C-alpha cells in the first residue's frame, strides 16, 4: 500500500502560534480531529491524549488536536483540561477538507455537517502512516499509542 502524502498547510494554533507542516518536516506526529471543544466525548478523548502524552513523546511523536473551533475557544479548553499539547484551529475547514473528515451526521433526528472523529499518524515527510476514521473514544488513545510504539 502506498502512503498518501498530504499537501502542505499552515493554520492558527494555541500558544499563540501557527502550525505549519513545513516547520515539522522530519518530525512525526499524531493529528486527531474532534468535533467540538468542551463536549463530553471530545473532553474524554483530549484527556486520554493528555494522560498518555509523555508516552507519545517518548515514542518520538508529538500530538495535536484539531477542530473547527477558534483559537480563543481552544485556549479556554486547553487551560481548563490541562492539555500538554497544542490545539489547531480550522474554522474555515481547510485542513478538514484535506483529510476528508467532514461528514453529514444525524443529531437528534436532524442532519448536521460536522467532523467525523478521526486520527492520523503522520510521518516526517507529511505522509499518513496510519489512520482511524469514525473513532469511538473508549480505548482509542491506547490503540494509537500502541501503533506509534511499533513504528
Residue pairs with C-beta under 8 A, 6 or more apart in sequence:
3 123
3 127
3 128
3 129
4 127
4 128
5 125
5 126
5 127
5 128
6 21
6 98
6 99
6 122
6 126
6 127
6 128
7 98
7 126
8 20
8 21
8 22
8 126
9 20
9 21
9 94
9 95
9 98
10 18
10 19
10 20
10 21
10 22
11 18
11 19
11 66
11 88
11 89
11 90
11 94
11 95
12 18
12 19
12 71
12 88
12 89
13 19
13 64
13 71
13 74
13 86
13 87
13 88
13 89
14 71
14 74
14 75
14 78
14 86
14 87
15 86
16 71
17 86
19 64
19 86
19 88
21 126
24 62
24 126
25 124
25 125
25 126
26 124
26 125
27 62
27 124
28 60
28 61
28 62
28 121
28 122
28 123
28 124
28 129
28 148
28 151
29 61
29 62
29 63
29 64
29 121
29 122
30 49
30 56
30 61
30 62
30 63
30 64
30 119
30 120
30 121
30 122
30 144
30 148
31 64
31 66
31 88
31 99
31 119
31 120
31 122
32 45
32 49
32 63
32 64
32 65
32 66
32 117
32 118
32 119
32 120
32 135
32 144
33 65
33 66
33 67
33 96
33 99
33 101
33 115
33 116
33 117
33 118
33 119
33 120
34 41
34 42
34 45
34 46
34 65
34 66
34 67
34 115
34 117
35 41
35 42
35 67
35 114
35 115
35 117
36 42
36 67
36 68
36 69
36 114
36 115
37 67
37 69
37 73
37 74
37 76
37 77
37 87
38 73
38 76
38 77
38 80
41 117
41 137
42 67
43 81
44 137
45 65
45 117
45 135
45 137
45 140
45 141
46 65
46 77
46 81
46 83
47 81
48 137
48 140
48 141
48 142
49 56
49 63
49 65
49 83
49 85
49 141
50 81
50 82
50 83
50 84
50 85
51 141
52 141
52 142
52 145
53 63
53 84
53 85
54 84
55 145
55 149
56 62
56 63
56 145
56 148
59 145
59 148
59 149
59 151
60 148
61 121
61 148
62 85
63 85
64 85
64 86
64 87
64 88
65 83
65 85
65 86
65 87
65 88
66 87
66 88
66 89
66 90
66 95
66 96
67 74
67 87
67 89
67 90
67 115
68 89
68 90
68 91
68 93
68 96
68 115
69 77
69 87
69 89
69 91
70 89
70 91
71 89
73 89
74 87
74 88
74 89
77 83
77 87
78 86
78 87
88 95
90 96
93 102
96 102
96 115
99 118
99 120
101 115
101 116
101 118
101 133
102 113
102 114
102 115
102 116
103 113
103 114
103 115
103 116
104 111
104 112
104 113
105 111
105 112
105 113
105 114
105 116
106 112
107 114
116 133
116 134
117 134
117 135
117 137
118 131
118 132
118 133
118 134
118 135
119 131
119 132
119 135
119 140
119 144
120 128
120 130
120 131
120 132
121 128
121 129
121 130
121 131
121 144
121 147
121 148
121 151
122 128
122 129
123 129
129 151
130 147
132 140
132 143
132 144
